[in-house]
Structure formats: structure tokens, C-alpha cells
Amino acid sequence: MTDPAADEKPVVILIAPQLGENIGMVARAMLNCGLTELRLVRPRDGWPSEKARETSAGALEVIDGAQVFETTRDALADLTRVYATTARPREMVTRVLTPAAAAREMRAEASGGGGKAGVLFGGERSGLDNEDISLADTIITAPLNPGFTSLNLAQAVLMLAYEWWIAGDETPAERLETNLSEVATKESLDNFLIRLEEQLDEGGFFRSAPMKPTVMRNIRSLFQRARPTEQEISTLHGIIVAIRRAERNAPRYDRRRREES
Amino acid sequence: MTDPAADEKPVVILIAPQLGENIGMVARAMLNCGLTELRLVRPRDGWPSEKARETSAGALEVIDGAQVFETTRDALADLTRVYATTARPREMVTRVLTPAAAAREMRAEASGGGGKAGVLFGGERSGLDNEDISLADTIITAPLNPGFTSLNLAQAVLMLAYEWWIAGDETPAERLETNLSEVATKESLDNFLIRLEEQLDEGGFFRSAPMKPTVMRNIRSLFQRARPTEQEISTLHGIIVAIRRAERNAPRYDRRRREES
């Protein structure tokens, strides 16, 4: 993903946050997801905050760049689109989006040159009041366990920031970490399976000749499912060699005992 | 969404967590997303923990039901599928999923009656070690800001739990909260616009007759975009009445002054 320009990223606006620790954790969650612009409206314990710096775990570009405002209106003045986060339904007629839908909308608007967005988060105690919510164009409500919707402030910010981040992310949903080795070709896999089959024939593994193709298909399936790398195929060959060597090195009496059993 | 049965939900397993506060915040994040089964392997500060109860914000069913294990192997013994969360690439050949993809996989397997899944999270200081990771079938790595991937423990749990929750959630991405009033029908909107147009005609609003249809289309678009409810249409009618009444009630001299200007 190419990191969007700063003015294409939503601003996080905390209304009357209480604890510096929480502001620090918000900053950390923001930077985890590439967000950098933090605004604080009437932080209860003042600003700057040493505790916020500590709990930010090094997200100092967010902490040191934070701006403080006296009113929500002032904090929003330069924005063109404002979202308010709340878990509770309000007595207003309003658009309600999930975090994922809001994130897609912010991405789409920003890439269309559509101005600057911000997201309001209420304080730890009681969230946003209706006056602040009425300044927002749209409400964001995360679909949570209806029996337990009380979200920690930094968790609420993370949820939104993470959705914003992945809305522009192109990481494949699934990949195989191969640690620089290549995934084995079918030819390599076949060569190993042919060798294994010879060994199994030699060792009297196949009790029923007609079942042999089925048994081999099942064995193939097991190894194939593991998607071995070329290096792992070498390891499998090595395992065959080692098992034979173990037998060769075994003391005579031991070998005989096994034959009798 | 119907809440899945307990044995269809993934278990959260914290390996050597340090602070009780963080375990409490993990429990809170889990319950926010409907997860209830927590397992702790060698919690540094012992268990039970009063601090964990405090920071769980009431997620006591998770805290009180938490089980403690001496080894990771013991904590995994009854599971059929294990995921390990880590931000760093490891020297292993392994499947790597995003949190969203892992969540979909867990949902799909559980609904197919495919056993019980668990997710390993490492301690605050250094995450999971390679030995613990090797016990997992699959790695989960969240695509984060590559310049700042250090996630708080409860944040990591939330990210996964939230993806699991919404993978089974049917909340519409967008809805209009109408506070019990119905969204207005087109007929209601038309009736209002006809009345408004009459008022505007009467007030000499349309300077150019040929432009009138365009102007009215733009006005319609503005009101239509707002998706007013029936109640709001009533309010709009009331606004017209009120503006006329304001004029009617205005003192004579005031009215004359405006006419002159």
C-alpha cells in the first residue's frame, strides 16, 4: 500500500478525554494504522501529558503534533466531513454506518479530492453528548455484542483506524511464508512420492495390491496439503535415508526381537 | 446475528501475560465481540487478579471463567485448530492469514462442525516464542503500518475478536436511524416541493423563467439527499408557515425598511 498523503487521512478528535494514559494509547493505536493527526477538545488533565507520552509506546509524532481546542466547533472548522462514534441510538434522524463502511467512504472521498474528514470520539465516562453528535454528518456504530458494548476509548479508535487502514491495504488474505525457499514443484513432489512408494513396496507396506493406488493418493494428499517447499522435500528425502540408516545401525539382537514381534 | 454456541467460538489463549490490567482489558475486548473463553499460560503476576477484574469493566464472566495452564501444550490439548498471532516473520514455513481471513476460516470451520479453534497471543514484552508458534497450524499477522507495528495486547485481541464477530454479523453497512418516524414517501416530498415552489413564485424568487426547472431540480436534489422523514417534511411545512408569520408580525417600519433596501 502506498501511504496516503496526510491530508487524505482522517483526523481523530477526542472530546473531553480524561486520562493521559488513554490519550497515549489512542496515539499508539492511530500510528499502528498509519493515522497521525490528533486533536483534543478540553483534555481534563491538561496538555502536554507525560503519561500520554509513556503509554504511546513511541508514537511521539502523534503526541507531539496533537492540537488542543476549546470547543468541538473549533476542532472541526476546517473539515468537510465529520463522523461521530457512538454505541447508543440517539434521538436524531441520522445516517448510521459500520466502521468498515465509514472507512471505505473516507477512502473514496479522499481519493476523489473531496476534502478532509474527521472522527469524533467521546470521553471515557459518557461518550459524546447530543450537541457534539449533531455537528457530525454521519454516525459510526460498531456492531458489537449487544450485551456488552462498553468499549475502551483506545479500542474504539483502533477499531475505526484499523478499518481505515485495511480499506486501503492490499495484503493478500492468505499467503505462505516460505522463509526464502520456493514452494516445491509438482515434479519434486512426484519424485519424492515415487521414492517413498518404492520404500513402502520394499517394506511390505501395501497389504492389498488393489488398494495401493488409493493409499498412495491419500498419502499424496497429506503431503500436498502441507504445500512443502523444495527445501522441505530435501528434508523428506533425508528422513527416508535416516530411517534406513537407523535400521542398519541397530544392534543385531534388537533387530531380531522386532522381527519376532 | 444469532450468537454461536460456546464451542463454536474461538478460545483466546494468553501466553505468559504480565500485567493483570492487560488481562482485564483483554477480557473486556473479548466480551465486546462475544468471546467468552479465556485461557492463561503462566500469568506472571498470578491468578486470580483483582486488577484484571477492575479493568475488565464488568466482563466478569470472562475473568471468572478463565483457566490457568502450566504449558502451552496443555492449554491447546483439546483444540483442533490453533492460530498464533505475530507481527514478525519467523524462520518457519507457514501459512499466514490476515485477521479477517482467519476469522472467516474459524466461522466456516465451526459451522461445518469442525472442532474447536484457539488463538495464541504472546506476552507484552516479546510476543510468542518460536516454540509456541510451532504448535500453531497457522499464523495471523495484521497488516499494520510497517513503521509502527507494536500493538498493545488488548488491541491485538480486539482486532481478532472484532473480525470474528463481524464475520458473522449481518448489520447493514449503512442504515438511516429515523427515530421511529418513517422516511418520507416521494409523494410527501413532492407535496412539500410544490408548496415551496408556489411560495418562491409568490416571493419573486425565480428571476429567469427558463431557468426555473433547473433551479427547482437543484432544490429537490438538496432535500432529497437529506432523505427526510415524514415528520421532518411536516417540520419543513411548518418552517414555511413560520417564515410567513414572522413577516406578518413584523412592525410596519421594519417591513418598509426592508422593502427599500
Interface residues (C-beta under 8 A of the other chain):
Chain A: M1 D3 M25 R28 A29 L31 N32 C33 G34 A57 G58 A59 P89 R90 E91 M92 V93 T94 R95 V96 L97 T98 A100 A101 I139 A142 P143 L144 N145 G147 F148 T149 S150 L151 N152 A154 Q155 L158 M159 Y162 W165 I166 D169 T171 P172 A173 E174 R175 L176 E177 T178 N179 S181 P228 T229 E232
Chain B: M1 D3 M25 R28 A29 L31 N32 C33 G34 A57 G58 A59 P89 R90 E91 M92 V93 T94 R95 V96 L97 T98 A100 A101 I139 A142 P143 L144 N145 G147 F148 T149 S150 L151 N152 A154 Q155 L158 M159 Y162 W165 I166 D169 T171 P172 A173 E174 R175 L176 E177 T178 N179 S181 P228 T229 E232
